[in-house]
Amino acid sequence: MFNYKRLDDIFNYIRNNEFTTASKLSLLLKVSERTIRTDINNLNDNLIGASIKLKRRSGYYVEIHDLDAYNKFIASFKESSSKDKELDSSQDRVKYILSILLYSHDYISIDDLADSVFVAKNTLSNYIKTIKKILPVYNLEYIVKPGIGIKIIGNESNKRECIINEIYSQDHLSMTLFSTSEKTFFNDIDLHNIGLIIINIFNKYKIETDDLKLNNLSLHFALMISRILNDDYISLTNSVEIPEEIYTITSEICQSIEEYFGITITNGEKNYIALRVLANIKYQDQSINNAKIKSLVQDIVETIYSNYRFDLRNDSVLKNDLFNHLKTSMSMMELNIENRNPLLNTIKTNYPLPFEIAKTVFKQIDTLEFTDDELGYIALHIGASIERCFSGSLKKKYVYLVCGSGQATTRMLEARLNNVFGDKIFIVSRLSYHEFITLKNEDFNGIDFVISTIPLESAYSPAITVDFSLPQNDIETVSHFIASINQGKSKKIQKFFSPSLFIHESTSISKNKLLEKMNNMLIQEGIVDENFLTSVYEREDLSNTNMNEVFALPHPLDVIALKTKVAVAILDEPIVWNKDATIKIIFLLAIKKGDTTDMEHLYDLFIEVVNNPKLQQGIIHSLTYNQFIETLDEYIN
């Protein structure tokens, strides 16, 4: 209703109370009393039929001059109290209380805190317990003054880190817009304009970033502004030497922000924000050895192939993306700057296999130590490559379509094929006969077969001849051919499993007992030796191997099996795999070094188990080995 949301909140609070002090409003809205007085002047410029007055020693109140005009104004006024909408969970209330304490210079009474979130004192005490656990992480201290209240003390940089991480931490895959809570918290700060200022100056200096990092950087600038407006300044002498060009860019952004918001940004603040600029752009130190990074990238893809049989070695997109990311990461390491990944939990939850691959591969490569935040970003690059090269190959067959009678008939046949086999094939390319005969062997990588209106002979891929109208007999021919491919893949996958390596547990069992049981089955079949389980535990210590909430894929840290097989356990009672997850499907993976045959089909299956809830349920309800194989066969076909 008013120019910005804080005015709505002030007006709502004053009109719903007999008297309201400036100190009370300052506490609730985390701004200075001077700002409150300025806001009330703005309110009086816009109110109709009433004005806000101050009664000495009591506070502000609404004085009505024209009741009809005031009632009409109120009728058109849509209440937008942020607390009513946003403090609907204990987590929201904890964040709100924490923000009040971090912005207050004085002790705050328990009564005032309870009132601010509309809860009783005993409920508030539970929230305070949560806050007390958070503060030591940031070297902040909780102080109690009996009969007066509580406050948080600590240095300003630690307070800001706590605010960003605990109050405004985000974990979304798409962060091109600011969240409602961010807009509400910074309701007197134009986040959009901060973003525009940064973009314009970045464009001027040809600085690259992405939406996520731009959003993160804008929030850091907004936080800096809000702390300055609250008379909280940072005194920071960087241990990191900021590159001159970055400091120049930061100074120019700060100058524009000073002019727009009417504030003064100190040198300490500039040093503080320059580090955030550096951490949120694609900065690459040109002194870093490119050959070293290229060698590291090659080691990564070779190790992925050696361990997991995902052949990503010819994916130029992956190699280029890894090169650029690693160069930026190593530039940050040289400057001792941590690259926090706000998407880390989302990546671990939704892309567990790529994260598992990144974690294991970097542990095995004798190189720099990468944090989980960095590995999360690297996992996304690996996951994207797997999607490009492998995803969905169990379900859809990749085909070339060859038609020698023109564009119109090609389009007609393509439409018919997609209509009938849309869930079974993916047409990679439409080709003329002359284009087809110029293809080389490498052009058929990933191609399952060719559909053609012309009889073809190809040494590289099987071909089916059909009429462009795709009559019923041709539909049956294509169907039978797809089924034969699926049956072939099904047999290739089934060879990794065995009745003697399958168990269904109807009673509860611990994780270690289960792994020991499965390991003993592998030993009895001559698939692994006595060192296998130790290596499995070493891998579990490195990070958890649960792929999602039902499926775990434990395996040794090293490729040490004597044969390649998978031991399977299906549980009636969920097993605690780690402190955060329970699972019911366990595939204990044993891989013989150098065994590459048909491994891509096995990993296709793992990807599908991770991503397909229907397949997961089918496996969970398989009480016998035959039922398990029938479930896999039914899904593949």
C-alpha positions as CSV (number, residue, x, y, z in Angstrom):
1,M,0.0,0.0,0.0
2,F,2.8,2.4,1.0
3,N,6.0,3.0,-0.9
4,Y,7.8,0.1,0.8
5,K,6.8,-2.7,3.0
6,R,8.3,-1.4,6.3
7,L,5.8,1.4,6.2
8,D,3.0,-1.1,6.0
9,D,4.4,-2.9,9.1
10,I,4.8,0.3,11.1
11,F,1.3,1.5,10.3
12,N,-0.2,-1.9,11.1
13,Y,1.6,-2.1,14.4
14,I,0.7,1.5,15.5
15,R,-3.0,1.3,14.5
16,N,-3.5,-2.0,16.3
17,N,-2.0,-0.8,19.6
18,E,-2.9,2.1,21.9
19,F,0.6,3.4,22.0
20,T,3.8,2.2,20.4
21,T,7.3,3.5,21.2
22,A,10.0,4.2,18.6
23,S,12.3,1.8,20.5
24,K,9.7,-1.0,20.2
25,L,9.4,-0.4,16.5
26,S,13.2,-0.2,16.1
27,L,13.5,-3.6,17.8
28,L,10.8,-5.3,15.8
29,L,12.0,-4.0,12.4
30,K,15.8,-4.0,13.0
31,V,16.4,-0.4,12.1
32,S,17.5,2.7,14.1
33,E,15.0,4.9,15.9
34,R,16.1,7.7,13.6
35,T,14.9,5.6,10.6
36,I,11.6,5.0,12.4
37,R,11.0,8.7,12.8
38,T,11.7,9.3,9.1
39,D,9.3,6.5,8.2
40,I,6.5,8.0,10.3
41,N,6.9,11.3,8.5
42,N,6.5,9.4,5.3
43,L,3.4,7.7,6.6
44,N,1.9,11.0,7.6
45,D,2.4,12.3,4.0
46,N,0.3,9.4,2.7
47,L,-2.4,8.8,5.4
48,I,-6.0,9.9,4.6
49,G,-8.3,11.0,7.3
50,A,-5.8,10.5,10.1
51,S,-2.2,11.1,11.2
52,I,0.3,9.5,13.5
53,K,1.0,11.5,16.6
54,L,3.6,11.2,19.4
55,K,2.5,11.3,23.1
56,R,5.4,12.0,25.4
57,R,6.4,9.0,27.6
58,S,3.7,6.9,25.9
59,G,4.5,6.5,22.2
60,Y,3.0,6.9,18.8
61,Y,-0.8,6.6,18.2
62,V,-3.2,7.2,15.3
63,E,-5.3,10.4,15.6
64,I,-8.4,10.4,13.3
65,H,-9.5,13.7,11.7
66,D,-12.1,12.4,9.3
67,L,-13.7,9.1,10.3
68,D,-15.4,8.4,6.9
69,A,-12.2,9.2,4.9
70,Y,-10.1,7.1,7.3
71,N,-12.5,4.1,7.1
72,K,-12.4,4.2,3.3
73,F,-8.6,4.3,3.5
74,I,-8.5,1.3,5.8
75,A,-11.0,-0.6,3.6
76,S,-8.6,-0.2,0.7
77,F,-5.6,-1.1,2.7
78,K,-4.4,-4.7,2.4
79,E,-2.6,-5.8,5.5
80,S,0.8,-7.2,4.6
81,S,2.3,-8.1,8.0
82,S,5.3,-10.3,7.2
83,K,5.1,-12.1,10.5
84,D,1.6,-13.4,9.9
85,K,2.7,-14.9,6.5
86,E,6.2,-15.9,7.1
87,L,6.5,-17.0,10.7
88,D,4.4,-20.1,10.3
89,S,7.0,-22.6,11.3
90,S,9.4,-22.9,14.3
91,Q,12.3,-22.6,11.8
92,D,11.0,-19.3,10.6
93,R,10.6,-18.0,14.1
94,V,14.1,-19.1,15.1
95,K,15.5,-17.2,12.2
96,Y,13.5,-14.1,13.0
97,I,14.6,-14.1,16.7
98,L,18.2,-14.6,15.6
99,S,18.0,-11.7,13.3
100,I,16.6,-9.4,16.0
101,L,19.4,-10.4,18.4
102,L,22.1,-9.9,15.8
103,Y,20.8,-6.4,14.9
104,S,20.3,-5.2,18.4
105,H,23.0,-3.2,20.2
106,D,21.2,-3.5,23.5
107,Y,19.9,-6.2,25.8
108,I,16.4,-7.5,24.8
109,S,13.9,-8.8,27.3
110,I,12.4,-12.3,27.0
111,D,8.9,-10.7,27.0
112,D,9.7,-8.5,24.0
113,L,11.2,-11.4,22.1
114,A,8.2,-13.6,22.8
115,D,5.8,-10.8,21.7
116,S,7.8,-10.3,18.5
117,V,6.9,-13.9,17.3
118,F,3.6,-14.3,19.2
119,V,4.6,-17.2,21.4
120,A,4.7,-18.0,25.1
121,K,7.9,-17.8,27.1
122,N,8.3,-21.6,27.4
123,T,8.0,-21.9,23.6
124,L,10.6,-19.1,23.2
125,S,13.0,-21.0,25.5
126,N,13.1,-23.9,23.0
127,Y,13.9,-21.4,20.2
128,I,16.7,-19.9,22.4
129,K,18.2,-23.4,22.9
130,T,18.4,-23.8,19.1
131,I,20.1,-20.4,18.7
132,K,22.6,-21.2,21.5
133,K,23.8,-24.3,19.4
134,I,24.2,-22.1,16.3
135,L,26.3,-19.3,17.8
136,P,29.5,-21.1,18.7
137,V,30.0,-22.2,15.0
138,Y,30.5,-18.5,14.3
139,N,32.5,-17.6,17.5
140,L,29.6,-15.6,18.7
141,E,28.6,-15.5,22.4
142,Y,25.1,-15.5,24.1
143,I,25.0,-13.1,27.1
144,V,22.3,-13.0,29.8
145,K,21.8,-10.1,32.1
146,P,19.4,-11.1,34.9
147,G,16.3,-8.8,35.0
148,I,17.4,-6.9,31.8
149,G,17.5,-9.4,28.9
150,I,19.8,-11.1,26.4
151,K,22.1,-10.1,23.6
152,I,24.7,-11.6,21.2
153,I,28.2,-10.4,21.1
154,G,31.1,-11.0,18.6
155,N,32.9,-9.4,15.8
156,E,31.0,-8.0,12.8
157,S,32.4,-10.3,10.2
158,N,31.2,-13.4,12.2
159,K,27.8,-11.8,12.7
160,R,27.4,-11.3,8.9
161,E,28.5,-14.9,8.2
162,C,25.9,-16.1,10.7
163,I,23.2,-14.0,9.0
164,I,24.0,-15.2,5.5
165,N,24.4,-18.8,6.4
166,E,21.6,-19.3,9.1
167,I,19.0,-16.7,8.2
168,Y,19.2,-16.3,4.4
169,S,20.8,-19.6,3.3
170,Q,19.3,-20.7,0.0
171,D,19.4,-24.2,-1.6
172,H,17.6,-24.0,-4.9
173,L,18.6,-25.1,-8.4
174,S,17.1,-21.9,-9.9
175,M,18.0,-18.7,-8.1
176,T,17.5,-16.1,-10.8
177,L,15.0,-14.2,-8.6
178,F,15.2,-13.2,-4.9
179,S,13.1,-15.1,-2.5
180,T,10.1,-13.6,-0.6
181,S,12.0,-13.8,2.7
182,E,15.0,-12.0,1.2
183,K,12.8,-9.2,-0.2
184,T,11.0,-8.9,3.1
185,F,14.1,-8.8,5.2
186,F,15.7,-6.1,3.0
187,N,12.4,-4.3,2.5
188,D,14.0,-0.9,2.6
189,I,16.8,-1.9,0.2
190,D,16.3,-2.2,-3.5
191,L,17.7,-5.6,-4.3
192,H,16.9,-5.3,-8.0
193,N,18.8,-2.1,-8.3
194,I,21.8,-3.5,-6.6
195,G,21.8,-6.3,-9.1
196,L,21.6,-3.8,-12.0
197,I,24.5,-1.8,-10.6
198,I,26.7,-4.9,-10.4
199,I,25.7,-6.2,-13.9
200,N,26.4,-2.8,-15.5
201,I,29.9,-2.5,-14.0
202,F,30.6,-6.2,-14.6
203,N,29.7,-5.7,-18.3
204,K,31.9,-2.7,-18.5
205,Y,34.9,-4.7,-17.4
206,K,33.8,-7.9,-19.1
207,I,33.5,-9.8,-15.9
208,E,31.7,-13.2,-16.1
209,T,29.4,-14.6,-13.4
210,D,26.1,-16.6,-13.3
211,D,22.6,-16.0,-11.9
212,L,23.3,-17.9,-8.7
213,K,26.5,-16.0,-7.9
214,L,25.1,-12.7,-8.9
215,N,22.2,-13.3,-6.6
216,N,24.6,-14.3,-3.8
217,L,26.7,-11.2,-4.4
218,S,23.7,-8.9,-4.4
219,L,22.6,-10.3,-1.0
220,H,26.1,-9.6,0.4
221,F,25.9,-6.0,-0.8
222,A,22.4,-5.7,0.7
223,L,23.6,-7.1,4.0
224,M,26.5,-4.7,4.0
225,I,24.1,-1.8,3.4
226,S,21.6,-3.0,6.1
227,R,24.5,-3.3,8.6
228,I,25.8,0.2,7.8
229,L,22.3,1.6,8.2
230,N,22.2,-0.1,11.6
231,D,25.5,1.6,12.5
232,D,27.4,-1.7,12.3
233,Y,30.7,-1.4,10.4
234,I,33.3,-4.0,9.6
235,S,37.0,-3.4,10.3
236,L,38.8,-5.9,8.1
237,T,42.4,-6.0,6.9
238,N,42.5,-8.8,4.3
239,S,45.0,-11.6,4.7
240,V,44.2,-12.1,1.0
241,E,45.8,-9.7,-1.4
242,I,43.0,-8.6,-3.7
243,P,44.0,-8.3,-7.3
244,E,44.1,-4.6,-8.3
245,E,41.5,-5.0,-11.1
246,I,39.0,-6.6,-8.7
247,Y,39.5,-3.8,-6.1
248,T,39.0,-1.2,-8.9
249,I,35.7,-2.9,-9.9
250,T,34.6,-3.2,-6.3
251,S,35.3,0.5,-5.6
252,E,33.2,1.5,-8.6
253,I,30.3,-0.6,-7.5
254,C,30.6,0.8,-4.0
255,Q,30.6,4.4,-5.3
256,S,27.3,3.8,-7.2
257,I,25.8,2.2,-4.1
258,E,26.9,5.1,-2.0
259,E,25.2,7.6,-4.3
260,Y,22.0,5.5,-4.6
261,F,21.5,4.7,-0.9
262,G,23.1,7.8,0.6
263,I,25.6,5.9,2.7
264,T,29.4,5.9,3.3
265,I,31.3,2.7,2.6
266,T,34.5,2.6,4.6
267,N,37.8,1.0,3.4
268,G,37.2,-1.9,5.8
269,E,33.8,-2.5,4.1
270,K,35.4,-2.3,0.7
271,N,37.9,-4.9,1.6
272,Y,35.1,-7.1,3.0
273,I,33.0,-6.9,-0.1
274,A,35.9,-7.2,-2.5
275,L,36.5,-10.7,-1.2
276,R,32.8,-11.5,-1.9
277,V,33.2,-10.1,-5.4
278,L,36.2,-12.2,-6.0
279,A,34.4,-15.4,-4.7
280,N,31.4,-14.8,-7.0
281,I,33.0,-14.2,-10.4
282,K,34.8,-16.4,-12.9
283,Y,38.2,-15.2,-11.9
284,Q,41.1,-17.0,-13.3
285,D,44.7,-16.4,-12.3
286,Q,46.7,-16.4,-15.6
287,S,49.8,-17.6,-13.8
288,I,48.2,-21.0,-13.1
289,N,49.7,-23.7,-15.4
290,N,47.1,-24.6,-18.0
291,A,48.9,-27.8,-18.9
292,K,48.6,-28.9,-15.3
293,I,44.9,-28.4,-15.3
294,K,44.5,-30.2,-18.6
295,S,46.4,-33.1,-17.2
296,L,44.2,-33.1,-14.1
297,V,41.0,-33.1,-16.3
298,Q,42.4,-36.1,-18.3
299,D,43.2,-37.9,-15.0
300,I,39.6,-37.3,-13.9
301,V,37.9,-38.8,-17.0
302,E,40.4,-41.7,-17.1
303,T,39.7,-42.5,-13.4
304,I,35.9,-42.3,-14.0
305,Y,36.3,-44.8,-16.8
306,S,38.6,-47.0,-14.8
307,N,36.4,-47.1,-11.7
308,Y,32.9,-46.7,-13.1
309,R,33.1,-47.6,-16.8
310,F,31.4,-44.4,-17.8
311,D,33.4,-43.5,-20.8
312,L,33.3,-39.7,-20.8
313,R,36.8,-39.4,-22.3
314,N,35.6,-38.0,-25.6
315,D,33.1,-35.6,-24.1
316,S,34.7,-32.3,-25.2
317,V,32.0,-30.3,-23.4
318,L,32.8,-32.0,-20.1
319,K,36.6,-31.4,-20.6
320,N,36.1,-27.8,-21.4
321,D,33.7,-27.2,-18.5
322,L,36.0,-29.0,-16.0
323,F,39.0,-27.0,-17.2
324,N,37.3,-23.7,-16.7
325,H,35.8,-24.6,-13.4
326,L,39.1,-26.1,-12.0
327,K,41.1,-23.0,-13.2
328,T,38.7,-20.8,-11.3
329,S,38.7,-23.1,-8.2
330,M,42.5,-23.2,-8.2
331,S,42.7,-19.4,-8.5
332,M,40.5,-19.2,-5.4
333,M,42.7,-21.7,-3.6
334,E,45.8,-19.6,-4.4
335,L,44.0,-16.7,-2.7
336,N,42.8,-18.8,0.3
337,I,39.1,-18.0,-0.6
338,E,36.5,-20.7,0.1
339,N,33.9,-21.1,-2.7
340,R,30.7,-21.9,-0.7
341,N,28.1,-23.9,-2.7
342,P,24.5,-23.1,-1.6
343,L,23.2,-25.9,-3.8
344,L,25.3,-28.6,-2.0
345,N,22.5,-30.3,-0.1
346,T,20.3,-30.3,-3.3
347,I,23.1,-31.9,-5.3
348,K,23.7,-34.6,-2.7
349,T,20.0,-35.4,-2.6
350,N,19.1,-35.2,-6.3
351,Y,22.4,-36.2,-8.0
352,P,23.9,-38.7,-5.6
353,L,25.7,-40.8,-8.2
354,P,27.7,-38.0,-9.8
355,F,28.6,-36.6,-6.4
356,E,29.7,-40.1,-5.3
357,I,31.8,-40.4,-8.5
358,A,33.4,-36.9,-7.9
359,K,34.1,-37.7,-4.2
360,T,35.8,-41.0,-5.0
361,V,37.7,-39.9,-8.0
362,F,39.3,-36.9,-6.3
363,K,40.2,-39.0,-3.3
364,Q,42.1,-41.4,-5.6
365,I,43.8,-38.7,-7.7
366,D,46.9,-37.4,-5.9
367,T,46.1,-33.7,-6.2
368,L,44.8,-30.7,-4.4
369,E,42.2,-31.2,-1.6
370,F,38.8,-30.1,-2.8
371,T,36.0,-29.4,-0.4
372,D,32.5,-30.9,-0.7
373,D,31.3,-27.5,-1.9
374,E,33.7,-27.7,-4.9
375,L,33.0,-31.3,-5.5
376,G,29.3,-30.5,-5.7
377,Y,29.9,-28.2,-8.6
378,I,32.2,-30.7,-10.3
379,A,29.5,-33.4,-9.7
380,L,27.0,-31.3,-11.7
381,H,29.5,-31.2,-14.7
382,I,30.0,-35.0,-14.4
383,G,26.2,-35.6,-14.1
384,A,25.5,-33.5,-17.1
385,S,28.0,-35.5,-19.1
386,I,26.4,-38.8,-18.0
387,E,23.0,-37.4,-19.0
388,R,24.4,-36.5,-22.5
389,C,26.2,-39.8,-23.0
390,F,24.1,-42.5,-21.2
391,S,20.9,-41.4,-19.6
392,G,17.7,-43.2,-20.7
393,S,19.5,-45.6,-23.0
394,L,17.6,-48.5,-21.3
395,K,14.3,-47.1,-22.3
396,K,14.9,-45.2,-25.6
397,K,16.9,-46.4,-28.5
398,Y,18.9,-43.9,-30.5
399,V,18.3,-44.2,-34.2
400,Y,19.2,-42.5,-37.5
401,L,16.3,-42.0,-39.9
402,V,17.3,-42.3,-43.6
403,C,14.8,-41.3,-46.3
404,G,15.6,-40.9,-50.0
405,S,12.4,-39.3,-51.2
406,G,12.6,-35.8,-49.9
407,Q,11.9,-33.6,-46.9
408,A,8.1,-34.0,-46.9
409,T,8.1,-37.8,-46.8
410,T,10.9,-37.7,-44.2
411,R,8.8,-35.5,-41.9
412,M,5.8,-37.7,-42.4
413,L,7.7,-40.9,-41.4
414,E,9.3,-39.1,-38.5
415,A,5.9,-38.0,-37.2
416,R,4.5,-41.5,-37.6
417,L,7.5,-43.1,-35.8
418,N,7.3,-40.5,-32.9
419,N,3.6,-41.2,-32.6
420,V,3.9,-45.0,-32.4
421,F,7.4,-45.3,-30.8
422,G,7.8,-42.0,-29.0
423,D,8.6,-43.7,-25.7
424,K,10.9,-46.2,-27.2
425,I,13.1,-44.4,-29.7
426,F,14.9,-41.1,-30.1
427,I,15.6,-39.9,-33.7
428,V,19.1,-38.4,-33.5
429,S,19.2,-37.2,-37.0
430,R,17.4,-37.2,-40.3
431,L,19.7,-38.1,-43.2
432,S,19.5,-38.5,-47.0
433,Y,21.1,-41.6,-48.5
434,H,24.1,-39.6,-49.7
435,E,24.6,-38.1,-46.2
436,F,24.3,-41.6,-44.7
437,I,27.0,-43.2,-46.8
438,T,29.5,-40.5,-45.9
439,L,29.3,-41.3,-42.2
440,K,32.3,-42.8,-40.4
441,N,32.5,-45.4,-37.7
442,E,32.7,-42.8,-34.9
443,D,29.5,-41.2,-36.1
444,F,27.7,-44.4,-34.9
445,N,28.8,-44.1,-31.3
446,G,25.6,-44.5,-29.2
447,I,23.4,-45.3,-32.2
448,D,21.3,-48.5,-31.6
449,F,20.0,-48.9,-35.2
450,V,19.0,-47.2,-38.4
451,I,15.4,-46.9,-39.8
452,S,15.4,-46.4,-43.6
453,T,13.0,-46.3,-46.5
454,I,15.9,-47.5,-48.7
455,P,17.6,-51.0,-48.3
456,L,20.9,-50.3,-46.6
457,E,24.0,-52.3,-45.8
458,S,26.1,-50.8,-43.0
459,A,29.1,-52.3,-41.2
460,Y,28.5,-49.9,-38.3
461,S,24.9,-50.4,-37.2
462,P,21.9,-52.7,-38.0
463,A,19.3,-51.2,-40.3
464,I,15.5,-51.8,-40.8
465,T,13.7,-51.0,-44.0
466,V,10.2,-49.5,-43.8
467,D,7.7,-47.8,-46.0
468,F,7.4,-44.0,-45.4
469,S,3.7,-44.5,-44.5
470,L,4.7,-47.0,-41.7
471,P,2.0,-49.7,-42.3
472,Q,1.1,-52.2,-39.6
473,N,3.6,-54.9,-40.7
474,D,6.5,-52.3,-40.5
475,I,5.3,-51.3,-37.0
476,E,5.5,-54.9,-35.9
477,T,9.0,-55.3,-37.5
478,V,10.3,-52.2,-35.6
479,S,8.6,-53.5,-32.4
480,H,10.2,-56.9,-32.6
481,F,13.6,-55.4,-33.3
482,I,13.4,-53.1,-30.3
483,A,12.3,-56.1,-28.1
484,S,15.3,-58.1,-29.4
485,I,17.7,-55.2,-28.4
486,N,16.0,-55.0,-25.0
487,Q,16.3,-58.7,-24.5
488,G,20.0,-58.5,-25.4
489,K,20.5,-55.7,-22.8
490,S,18.5,-57.6,-20.2
491,K,20.8,-60.6,-20.6
492,K,23.9,-58.4,-20.4
493,I,22.6,-56.9,-17.2
494,Q,21.5,-60.2,-15.7
495,K,25.0,-61.7,-16.0
496,F,26.1,-59.3,-13.2
497,F,23.6,-60.9,-10.7
498,S,23.3,-64.4,-9.3
499,P,20.9,-66.3,-7.0
500,S,23.8,-67.1,-4.7
501,L,24.4,-63.3,-4.3
502,F,20.8,-62.4,-3.5
503,I,19.2,-62.1,0.0
504,H,15.8,-60.9,1.2
505,E,15.9,-59.9,4.9
506,S,12.6,-60.0,6.7
507,T,14.0,-59.0,10.1
508,S,16.0,-55.9,11.2
509,I,19.7,-56.0,10.7
510,S,22.5,-53.5,11.3
511,K,24.5,-52.0,8.4
512,N,27.8,-53.6,9.4
513,K,26.2,-57.0,9.9
514,L,24.5,-56.8,6.5
515,L,27.7,-55.8,4.7
516,E,29.6,-58.7,6.4
517,K,26.9,-61.1,5.2
518,M,27.0,-59.8,1.7
519,N,30.8,-59.8,1.7
520,N,30.8,-63.5,2.8
521,M,28.6,-64.4,-0.1
522,L,31.1,-62.8,-2.5
523,I,34.0,-64.6,-0.8
524,Q,32.3,-67.9,-1.1
525,E,31.8,-67.4,-4.8
526,G,35.4,-66.5,-5.3
527,I,34.6,-63.0,-6.4
528,V,36.5,-61.1,-3.7
529,D,39.2,-61.8,-1.2
530,E,39.6,-60.9,2.5
531,N,40.7,-57.3,1.7
532,F,37.4,-56.3,0.0
533,L,35.3,-55.5,3.1
534,T,38.0,-53.3,4.6
535,S,38.1,-51.3,1.4
536,V,34.3,-51.0,1.5
537,Y,34.5,-49.6,5.0
538,E,37.2,-47.1,3.9
539,R,34.9,-45.9,1.2
540,E,32.0,-45.6,3.6
541,D,34.2,-43.5,5.9
542,L,34.9,-41.1,3.0
543,S,31.3,-40.3,2.5
544,N,27.9,-42.1,2.5
545,T,27.0,-44.3,-0.5
546,N,23.2,-44.1,-0.2
547,M,22.0,-42.8,-3.6
548,N,18.6,-41.7,-2.4
549,E,16.1,-42.4,0.4
550,V,15.8,-46.2,-0.5
551,F,18.9,-47.2,-2.5
552,A,22.5,-47.6,-1.5
553,L,25.4,-48.6,-3.7
554,P,28.3,-49.5,-1.4
555,H,31.6,-50.5,-3.1
556,P,35.3,-50.6,-2.2
557,L,37.6,-47.6,-2.4
558,D,39.8,-49.4,-4.8
559,V,39.0,-51.6,-7.8
560,I,40.1,-54.9,-6.3
561,A,37.5,-57.6,-7.1
562,L,38.6,-60.9,-8.8
563,K,35.4,-60.8,-10.9
564,T,32.7,-58.3,-11.6
565,K,29.4,-59.0,-9.8
566,V,26.7,-57.3,-7.7
567,A,25.4,-58.7,-4.4
568,V,21.8,-57.7,-3.8
569,A,20.0,-57.3,-0.5
570,I,16.3,-56.3,-0.2
571,L,15.0,-55.4,3.3
572,D,11.5,-55.5,4.8
573,E,12.7,-53.3,7.6
574,P,14.6,-50.1,6.6
575,I,18.2,-50.0,7.6
576,V,20.0,-46.9,9.0
577,W,22.7,-46.3,6.5
578,N,23.8,-43.0,8.0
579,K,22.5,-40.5,10.5
580,D,20.2,-38.9,7.9
581,A,19.0,-41.8,5.8
582,T,17.4,-45.2,6.0
583,I,17.3,-47.5,2.9
584,K,15.8,-50.8,1.8
585,I,17.7,-51.7,-1.4
586,I,21.5,-52.4,-1.3
587,F,23.7,-53.3,-4.3
588,L,27.2,-54.2,-3.1
589,L,29.3,-53.6,-6.2
590,A,32.4,-55.7,-6.9
591,I,34.4,-54.6,-10.0
592,K,37.4,-56.4,-11.5
593,K,40.0,-53.9,-12.7
594,G,40.0,-53.6,-16.5
595,D,36.7,-55.4,-16.9
596,T,34.8,-53.1,-19.3
597,T,32.4,-55.5,-21.0
598,D,28.8,-54.2,-20.8
599,M,29.4,-52.1,-17.7
600,E,27.6,-49.2,-19.3
601,H,24.4,-51.2,-19.2
602,L,24.9,-51.9,-15.5
603,Y,25.4,-48.2,-14.7
604,D,22.3,-47.4,-16.8
605,L,20.4,-49.6,-14.4
606,F,21.9,-47.9,-11.3
607,I,20.8,-44.5,-12.7
608,E,17.3,-45.8,-13.3
609,V,17.0,-47.3,-9.8
610,V,18.1,-43.9,-8.4
611,N,15.6,-41.9,-10.5
612,N,12.6,-44.2,-11.0
613,P,10.3,-44.7,-8.0
614,K,8.2,-47.3,-9.8
615,L,11.3,-49.5,-10.4
616,Q,12.4,-49.0,-6.8
617,Q,9.0,-50.3,-5.5
618,G,9.2,-53.2,-7.9
619,I,12.6,-54.2,-6.5
620,I,11.5,-53.7,-2.9
621,H,8.5,-56.1,-3.4
622,S,10.7,-58.8,-5.0
623,L,10.8,-61.5,-2.3
624,T,12.9,-64.0,-4.4
625,Y,15.8,-63.7,-6.9
626,N,13.5,-64.7,-9.8
627,Q,11.0,-62.0,-8.9
628,F,13.9,-59.5,-8.8
629,I,15.1,-60.5,-12.2
630,E,11.5,-60.4,-13.6
631,T,11.2,-56.9,-12.2
632,L,14.4,-55.8,-14.1
633,D,13.3,-57.6,-17.2
634,E,9.9,-56.1,-17.1
635,Y,11.3,-52.6,-16.7
636,I,13.9,-52.9,-19.5
637,N,11.3,-54.4,-21.9
